[in-house]
């Protein structure tokens, strides 16, 4: 259904019926519940902390040990859900960089050498850079990006992760 059709349909409903539809949606969908709670009380800091905690839990156990199996898609979904909340660009960039930090930390701690695992670092790093540049956040994030580049030297040398991250920075124009 298109937004236009939805809008026309909602205009035919009474206020009580619309309230009931929203309440049903609130009960039926976890993501709708989170969105409506954020809509009613837009606390970006709390939403950011919750998203960071969810990301951490995706890659690490509550005791701080690395998970044996993780879903990189689940981590990307957490970031995408946060973006849909329509928070300030600074908080989104913070979460995107945190996501890369957590992925690198897990890979280094588990001594993982699979190229596919490290490819997710490069992919998420590029997404973060593109977002940072799109919203002119380079001055506030530059040092953190440099630290990620330094930390990437813990990757197995044959994967050339630092060089690949540097190449991503050059290609998107992050460095002048």
Secondary structure per residue as TSV (DSSP state, phi and psi in degrees):
chain	resnum	aa	ss	phi	psi
A	1	X	-	360.0	137.4
A	2	X	-	-82.4	164.3
A	3	X	H	-62.7	-35.7
A	4	X	H	-63.2	-46.2
A	5	X	H	-63.8	-41.4
A	6	X	H	-62.1	-44.0
A	7	X	H	-61.5	-44.7
A	8	X	H	-61.9	-42.4
A	9	X	H	-64.6	-45.0
A	10	X	H	-63.5	-31.0
A	11	X	H	-68.6	-21.2
A	12	X	H	-82.9	-13.2
A	13	X	S	-87.4	154.1
A	14	X	-	-79.4	168.3
A	15	X	H	-60.9	-40.7
A	16	X	H	-63.8	-38.8
A	17	X	H	-67.7	-38.6
A	18	X	H	-64.9	-41.9
A	19	X	H	-60.1	-41.4
A	20	X	H	-66.3	-38.9
A	21	X	H	-62.6	-43.9
A	22	X	H	-65.4	-40.8
A	23	X	H	-64.8	-40.6
A	24	X	H	-64.4	-41.8
A	25	X	H	-62.4	-41.9
A	26	X	H	-58.2	-42.8
A	27	X	H	-75.5	-31.2
A	28	X	H	-83.0	-32.1
A	29	X	-	-127.0	127.2
A	30	X	H	-63.6	-43.3
A	31	X	H	-67.2	-33.7
A	32	X	H	-67.4	-39.4
A	33	X	H	-61.1	-46.8
A	34	X	H	-62.5	-42.1
A	35	X	H	-63.5	-46.7
A	36	X	H	-65.3	-37.9
A	37	X	H	-64.6	-40.5
A	38	X	H	-67.9	-38.5
A	39	X	H	-61.3	-40.4
A	40	X	H	-77.0	-31.5
A	41	X	S	-138.1	81.3
A	42	X	-	-74.2	81.0
A	43	X	-	-101.7	93.9
A	44	X	H	-61.9	-38.7
A	45	X	H	-63.2	-44.4
A	46	X	H	-67.0	-40.7
A	47	X	H	-64.7	-38.7
A	48	X	H	-64.5	-45.2
A	49	X	H	-63.2	-39.5
A	50	X	H	-64.5	-43.8
A	51	X	H	-64.5	-40.2
A	52	X	H	-63.9	-41.3
A	53	X	H	-63.4	-42.1
A	54	X	H	-63.2	-42.1
A	55	X	H	-62.0	-45.4
A	56	X	H	-60.0	-45.0
A	57	X	H	-64.3	-26.5
A	58	X	H	-67.9	-33.0
A	59	X	H	-106.0	-20.2
A	60	X	B	-132.6	152.8
A	61	X	-	-77.2	167.0
A	62	X	T	-59.9	-23.9
A	63	X	T	-82.8	-3.6
A	64	X	S	93.6	4.1
A	65	X	-	-84.9	151.0
A	66	X	B	-71.4	142.5
A	67	X	-	-76.9	143.2
A	68	X	S	-68.7	-44.0
A	69	X	S	-123.1	132.1
A	70	X	-	-133.0	162.2
A	71	X	-	-111.0	110.5
A	72	X	H	-67.1	-27.3
A	73	X	H	-65.8	-38.2
A	74	X	H	-62.2	-40.4
A	75	X	H	-63.6	-43.0
A	76	X	H	-65.7	-34.5
A	77	X	H	-66.1	-37.0
A	78	X	H	-62.3	-44.0
A	79	X	H	-65.0	-43.7
A	80	X	H	-62.8	-40.9
A	81	X	H	-62.9	-38.5
A	82	X	H	-66.1	-39.7
A	83	X	H	-61.7	-38.3
A	84	X	H	-65.9	-18.2
A	85	X	T	-69.3	-14.7
A	86	X	-	64.1	51.0
A	87	X	-	-87.9	-178.7
A	88	X	-	-65.2	145.5
A	89	X	H	-57.5	-32.5
A	90	X	H	-62.4	-40.6
A	91	X	H	-71.2	-35.2
A	92	X	H	-65.7	-44.6
A	93	X	H	-62.0	-40.0
A	94	X	H	-58.5	-46.2
A	95	X	H	-67.0	-39.9
A	96	X	H	-63.5	-42.1
A	97	X	H	-68.8	-37.8
A	98	X	H	-61.3	-39.7
A	99	X	H	-58.7	-45.7
A	100	X	H	-64.2	-41.5
A	101	X	H	-59.5	-43.7
A	102	X	H	-67.9	-40.8
A	103	X	H	-61.6	-47.9
A	104	X	H	-61.0	-44.4
A	105	X	H	-57.6	-45.3
A	106	X	H	-63.5	-45.5
A	107	X	H	-63.8	-40.1
A	108	X	H	-68.4	-45.0
A	109	X	H	-66.0	-32.6
A	110	X	T	-89.1	-3.5
A	111	X	T	56.3	40.6
A	112	X	-	-78.3	136.6
A	113	X	-	-121.6	3.6
A	114	X	-	-66.7	133.0
A	115	X	H	-63.5	-37.3
A	116	X	H	-62.1	-36.3
A	117	X	H	-64.7	-42.9
A	118	X	H	-74.8	-23.3
A	119	X	H	-62.5	-33.0
A	120	X	H	-65.5	-31.1
A	121	X	H	-62.8	-49.2
A	122	X	H	-62.6	-44.6
A	123	X	H	-62.4	-48.5
A	124	X	H	-69.6	-31.7
A	125	X	H	-63.1	-45.3
A	126	X	H	-64.2	-41.4
A	127	X	H	-59.7	-42.5
A	128	X	H	-64.2	-44.4
A	129	X	H	-61.3	-44.8
A	130	X	H	-60.2	-41.8
A	131	X	H	-65.7	-45.2
A	132	X	H	-59.3	-44.6
A	133	X	H	-70.3	-35.2
A	134	X	H	-63.5	-31.0
A	135	X	T	-108.5	16.7
A	136	X	T	54.6	46.0
A	137	X	-	-104.3	10.2
A	138	X	H	-55.8	-46.8
A	139	X	H	-59.5	-33.8
A	140	X	H	-86.3	-15.0
A	141	X	H	-115.4	-5.5
A	142	X	H	-56.9	-46.1
A	143	X	H	-64.0	-39.6
A	144	X	H	-66.6	-38.7
A	145	X	H	-64.6	-40.9
A	146	X	H	-62.5	-38.8
A	147	X	H	-65.0	-38.3
A	148	X	H	-62.2	-41.2
A	149	X	H	-62.4	-42.1
A	150	X	H	-63.7	-44.4
A	151	X	H	-67.6	-25.3
A	152	X	G	-68.1	-12.2
A	153	X	G	-68.4	-9.5
A	154	X	G	-79.2	-8.6
A	155	X	S	-69.9	155.0
A	156	X	-	-56.4	133.2
A	157	X	G	-57.1	-35.8
A	158	X	G	-67.1	-16.1
A	159	X	G	-82.4	-15.0
A	160	X	-	53.4	40.0
A	161	X	H	-62.2	-46.9
A	162	X	H	-57.8	-40.3
A	163	X	H	-66.0	-39.2
A	164	X	H	-66.8	-39.5
A	165	X	H	-66.6	-40.5
A	166	X	H	-62.0	-40.9
A	167	X	H	-62.4	-40.9
A	168	X	H	-62.0	-40.9
A	169	X	H	-63.4	-42.2
A	170	X	H	-66.6	-44.1
A	171	X	H	-64.0	-38.4
A	172	X	H	-88.0	-5.4
A	173	X	T	82.7	26.3
A	174	X	-	-70.4	-34.2
A	175	X	-	-100.6	140.4
A	176	X	-	-96.6	360.0
